[in-house]
């Protein structure tokens, strides 16, 4: 069995357990079992795929006819709507938290930096996949400018996508520093040689190619480096993780 298929089987098992065990999930002992399984899955992934392992890349002949939008297609926060009307000229990406030199970048500044282009497959937990051509700035290059502190363990991506009617609960995601520095981890601003559409996450979205689709946060406006998730939203490292999904979604 190929390594990628083997890792997918671990993730699929975890999804089945979460989907069919509501009563068990509310118990004191079963979540600990799931957490242990997640840690085992992550350990197996790191064992089978070295730090520099790359997700499969494709050719333009493999591009999907359409890269569908999933989840929110247009954030309804007043701030985002105003930025979108002005083609994101006033938008800024903030990098802060456990860094020596907090940074801010305009979209134009990001586009002027060294870029990476990659054609990869997006695998969604809903069962669909699509191959797209992404262009953006490597996250590792931005972190190098911000100079992470030794205590930084995770990168948290704060998004402009409100998940409640009051606009207090916003989508967020996170990855560890190993994935943050992976060469295929980019903040993408183009899709298929065109400016990233709003429905696909404009002005930038995270591409972390060795993980499932819900980790690829859209509408990113802030990257916060943290030591733990304890003080962030539900404390589990992501919006869907706060609602029962596994934090580690490697494939």
C-alpha positions as CSV (number, residue, x, y, z in Angstrom):
1,X,0.0,0.0,0.0
2,X,1.3,3.4,-0.9
3,X,2.2,5.6,2.0
4,X,-0.4,8.2,1.1
5,X,-3.2,5.6,0.9
6,X,-2.1,4.2,4.3
7,X,-2.2,7.6,5.9
8,X,-5.6,8.2,4.4
9,X,-6.9,5.0,6.0
10,X,-5.8,6.3,9.4
11,X,-7.7,9.5,8.8
12,X,-10.8,7.7,7.5
13,X,-10.9,5.5,10.6
14,X,-10.9,8.6,12.9
15,X,-13.7,10.2,10.8
16,X,-15.9,7.1,11.1
17,X,-15.3,7.0,14.9
18,X,-16.3,10.6,15.3
19,X,-19.3,10.3,13.0
20,X,-20.8,7.2,14.8
21,X,-20.0,7.7,18.5
22,X,-21.8,10.7,19.8
23,X,-22.5,9.1,23.1
24,X,-19.0,7.8,23.5
25,X,-17.6,11.3,22.6
26,X,-19.5,12.8,25.5
27,X,-17.9,10.3,28.0
28,X,-14.8,11.1,30.0
29,X,-12.6,8.2,28.7
30,X,-13.4,8.0,24.9
31,X,-12.1,11.4,23.8
32,X,-8.8,10.4,25.4
33,X,-8.8,7.3,23.2
34,X,-9.4,9.4,20.1
35,X,-6.7,11.8,21.2
36,X,-4.3,8.9,21.6
37,X,-5.3,7.6,18.1
38,X,-4.6,11.1,16.6
39,X,-1.2,11.2,18.2
40,X,-0.5,7.7,16.8
41,X,-1.6,8.8,13.3
42,X,0.7,11.8,13.4
43,X,3.6,9.8,14.7
44,X,3.1,7.2,11.9
45,X,2.9,10.0,9.3
46,X,6.2,11.5,10.5
47,X,7.7,8.0,10.5
48,X,6.6,7.1,7.0
49,X,7.2,10.6,5.4
50,X,10.3,12.5,6.2
51,X,10.4,16.2,7.0
52,X,11.1,17.1,3.3
53,X,8.5,14.7,1.8
54,X,6.4,16.5,-0.9
55,X,2.8,16.1,-1.8
56,X,2.3,14.9,-5.3
57,X,2.3,17.6,-8.0
58,X,0.6,17.4,-11.3
59,X,0.7,19.0,-14.8
60,X,-1.6,21.5,-16.3
61,X,-3.2,18.7,-18.3
62,X,-4.5,17.3,-15.0
63,X,-6.3,20.5,-13.9
64,X,-9.9,20.1,-12.9
65,X,-12.4,21.9,-15.2
66,X,-13.6,23.8,-12.1
67,X,-12.2,24.3,-8.6
68,X,-15.4,24.3,-6.6
69,X,-16.0,26.7,-3.7
70,X,-16.6,25.0,-0.4
71,X,-18.0,26.5,2.8
72,X,-18.4,30.3,2.7
73,X,-18.4,31.9,-0.7
74,X,-18.5,35.5,0.5
75,X,-17.8,36.6,4.1
76,X,-20.4,38.9,5.4
77,X,-18.4,41.0,7.8
78,X,-18.6,44.7,7.1
79,X,-14.8,45.1,7.1
80,X,-14.3,42.3,4.5
81,X,-17.1,43.6,2.2
82,X,-15.4,47.0,2.2
83,X,-12.0,45.6,1.5
84,X,-13.4,43.5,-1.4
85,X,-15.1,46.5,-3.0
86,X,-11.7,48.2,-3.1
87,X,-10.0,45.1,-4.6
88,X,-8.2,44.6,-1.2
89,X,-5.9,47.6,-1.7
90,X,-6.2,48.4,2.0
91,X,-6.0,44.8,3.2
92,X,-3.0,43.8,5.3
93,X,-1.6,40.5,6.5
94,X,-0.4,40.6,10.0
95,X,2.2,38.1,11.4
96,X,2.5,38.4,15.2
97,X,2.4,36.5,18.4
98,X,5.6,34.8,19.5
99,X,7.8,36.6,17.1
100,X,10.7,39.0,17.5
101,X,9.6,41.3,14.7
102,X,5.9,41.6,14.0
103,X,5.1,42.1,10.3
104,X,2.4,43.6,8.1
105,X,2.2,43.1,4.4
106,X,-0.1,44.5,1.7
107,X,-1.3,42.3,-1.1
108,X,1.0,44.1,-3.5
109,X,4.0,43.5,-1.2
110,X,3.2,39.8,-1.1
111,X,3.0,39.6,-4.9
112,X,6.3,41.3,-5.2
113,X,8.0,38.7,-3.0
114,X,9.6,35.4,-4.2
115,X,6.7,33.1,-5.2
116,X,6.1,29.4,-5.6
117,X,3.7,27.8,-8.1
118,X,2.4,24.3,-7.6
119,X,-0.3,22.1,-9.1
120,X,-1.8,19.9,-6.4
121,X,-4.9,17.9,-5.5
122,X,-7.3,19.2,-2.8
123,X,-9.0,16.4,-0.9
124,X,-12.1,17.3,1.0
125,X,-13.6,15.3,3.9
126,X,-16.9,15.5,2.1
127,X,-15.6,13.1,-0.5
128,X,-14.6,15.3,-3.5
129,X,-11.2,16.2,-4.9
130,X,-10.0,18.8,-7.3
131,X,-6.6,19.6,-8.9
132,X,-5.7,23.3,-9.0
133,X,-2.7,25.5,-9.9
134,X,-1.7,27.7,-6.9
135,X,0.7,30.6,-6.8
136,X,1.7,32.4,-3.6
137,X,4.4,33.3,-1.2
138,X,6.0,30.5,0.9
139,X,4.9,30.9,4.5
140,X,8.5,30.1,5.7
141,X,9.8,33.2,3.9
142,X,7.4,35.4,5.8
143,X,8.2,33.7,9.1
144,X,11.9,34.3,8.5
145,X,11.2,38.0,8.4
146,X,9.2,37.9,11.6
147,X,11.8,35.8,13.4
148,X,9.8,33.3,15.5
149,X,10.7,32.9,19.2
150,X,12.0,29.5,20.4
151,X,8.7,29.0,22.3
152,X,6.5,29.2,19.1
153,X,5.1,25.7,18.4
154,X,2.0,26.5,16.2
155,X,0.9,28.9,13.5
156,X,-2.7,30.0,13.9
157,X,-4.5,31.4,10.8
158,X,-7.2,34.0,11.7
159,X,-9.8,34.5,8.9
160,X,-12.4,37.1,7.9
161,X,-15.1,34.5,7.7
162,X,-17.7,34.9,10.6
163,X,-19.3,31.7,11.7
164,X,-22.1,33.2,13.7
165,X,-24.8,35.8,13.1
166,X,-23.3,38.2,15.6
167,X,-19.8,38.2,13.9
168,X,-18.0,37.2,17.1
169,X,-17.0,33.7,16.1
170,X,-14.6,33.6,13.1
171,X,-13.1,30.7,11.3
172,X,-9.5,29.8,12.2
173,X,-7.1,27.0,11.7
174,X,-3.6,26.0,12.7
175,X,-0.6,23.9,11.8
176,X,2.7,23.1,13.6
177,X,6.0,24.7,12.8
178,X,7.1,21.7,10.8
179,X,4.3,22.2,8.3
180,X,4.6,26.0,8.5
181,X,8.2,25.7,7.0
182,X,7.3,23.0,4.5
183,X,8.2,24.2,1.0
184,X,4.7,23.5,-0.3
185,X,3.0,25.5,2.5
186,X,2.2,28.8,0.8
187,X,-0.3,31.7,1.2
188,X,-1.8,31.6,-2.3
189,X,-3.1,34.7,-4.1
190,X,-3.6,33.1,-7.6
191,X,-5.6,30.1,-8.7
192,X,-5.2,28.7,-12.2
193,X,-3.2,31.7,-13.4
194,X,-5.9,34.2,-12.3
195,X,-6.4,36.3,-9.2
196,X,-7.8,34.1,-6.4
197,X,-11.6,34.4,-6.6
198,X,-13.5,35.5,-3.5
199,X,-15.4,32.2,-3.3
200,X,-12.0,30.4,-3.1
201,X,-10.6,32.6,-0.3
202,X,-9.4,36.0,-1.6
203,X,-7.2,37.8,-1.1
204,X,-5.1,34.9,0.2
205,X,-5.7,31.4,1.5
206,X,-3.5,28.8,3.1
207,X,-2.2,25.8,1.1
208,X,-0.8,23.1,3.3
209,X,-0.7,20.4,0.7
210,X,-0.1,17.4,2.9
211,X,-3.3,17.9,4.9
212,X,-7.0,17.6,4.1
213,X,-9.1,20.5,2.8
214,X,-10.5,21.9,6.0
215,X,-7.0,22.8,7.1
216,X,-6.6,25.1,4.0
217,X,-8.0,28.2,5.6
218,X,-9.6,30.9,3.4
219,X,-9.7,34.7,3.8
220,X,-6.6,34.7,6.0
221,X,-5.7,38.1,7.5
222,X,-3.5,37.2,10.4
223,X,-0.9,34.5,11.3
224,X,-0.3,34.3,15.0
225,X,2.5,32.1,16.4
226,X,1.6,30.5,19.7
227,X,2.9,27.9,22.2
228,X,-0.5,26.4,22.8
229,X,-4.2,26.8,21.8
230,X,-5.5,27.3,25.3
231,X,-6.6,30.9,24.9
232,X,-7.8,30.7,21.3
233,X,-11.5,30.1,20.7
234,X,-12.4,26.5,21.7
235,X,-8.8,25.6,22.5
236,X,-8.5,22.8,19.9
237,X,-6.6,24.6,17.2
238,X,-9.4,25.2,14.6
239,X,-13.1,25.9,14.0
240,X,-13.9,22.4,12.9
241,X,-11.6,20.9,15.5
242,X,-13.7,22.7,18.2
243,X,-16.6,20.8,16.7
244,X,-15.1,17.4,16.8
245,X,-12.7,17.1,13.8
246,X,-9.2,15.9,14.3
247,X,-6.5,18.6,14.6
248,X,-4.0,16.7,12.5
249,X,-5.4,15.9,9.0
250,X,-2.3,14.6,7.2
251,X,-2.9,12.4,4.2
